[in-house]
Amino acid sequence: MLIVDEDTIRSAVTLRDARVTVAHAFELLSRGEVIAPTELSMTLPNGGEVHVKGAHLAGSPWVSFKVATGAFGGPNHGYTSVIDAATGAPCALLRDGGWLTEIRTAAASAVASQALANPGSTSVAILGAGIQAGYQIAAMREAFPIEQVTVWSRTAASRDRFASAHDATAEPTVQDAVRNADIVICCTPSTEPILDIGWLAPGTHVTAVGADTASKRELDGGVLERCDVLVCDDIEVSLAVGELHHQAAARARAVTLGDVLTGESDGRIDAQQITVADLCGLGIQDAAMADLVMATIETGQ
């Protein structure tokens, strides 16, 4: 079995390739061309989280399962097991240390933003100043002609540090951060809402990626109830662990990102609409990233 180290994986994946690959996975999901079992997740008594996600994408020679850990008080960890879809034999162990999870999460945000934000958006507000926030900024800058970035986090030290590292402007409140933003990215571990619909200007797009367990929540109920377009990566997953878990009545108006990408459902149809994407993270994204790494290694590119 091939063991692929993190340096090799990083050299095999670009932000653009990740975005294109993840978009394709969502399109396959919309067309029913994936096999994706329910995520296995657990929270340990010490607060540590373990997530196992995987899938097989139509036409792929591989089946992949990703294991990711976090909230243990230190760095996050992760690896992906790759299985031959024809024989069931193990092919590779991708020892990415959690990097592929960071990249595919940011890539999905870029996909959702390209599908739902106003074309040519130039300003982004990042709520959260952790590791994922940095990848989000990079993904937004790869996908859009970003000219202005604002950042908020709960402590002044963290937002100032992030602003300095990522050429952003630190703001003392969420309302200040989002006031003039075309795109708002929520990437915090918050368990209480931090974003109010009344703070968003017409035409704003919001992507929330922080909620991946039932205890987490970033959006006030009014955001889901009053936005013009509500999109989930998977509606049932969002009901279980995402923003819809706390606002189940909004389920009736939610559509999936894959359906927006394939044209089965409408996304933004007016420049003044407020659009929202709730992304919990799916195994199809992890399978897509594993496929990208494996294909790049096999072709020697």
Secondary structure by P-SEA (a helix, b strand, c coil): cccccaaaaaaaccaaaaaaaaaaaaaaaaacccccccbbbbbccccbbbbbbccccccccbbbbbbbbccccccccbbbbbbccccccccccccccaaaaaaaaaaaaaaaaaacccccccbbbbccccaaaaaaaaaaaacccccbbbbbcccaaaaaaaaaaccbbbbcccccccccccbbbbbcccccccccccccccbbbbbbccccccccccccaaaaacccbbbbccaaaaacccccccccccccccccaaaaaaccccccccccbbbbbbbcccaaaaaaaaaaaaaaaaacc
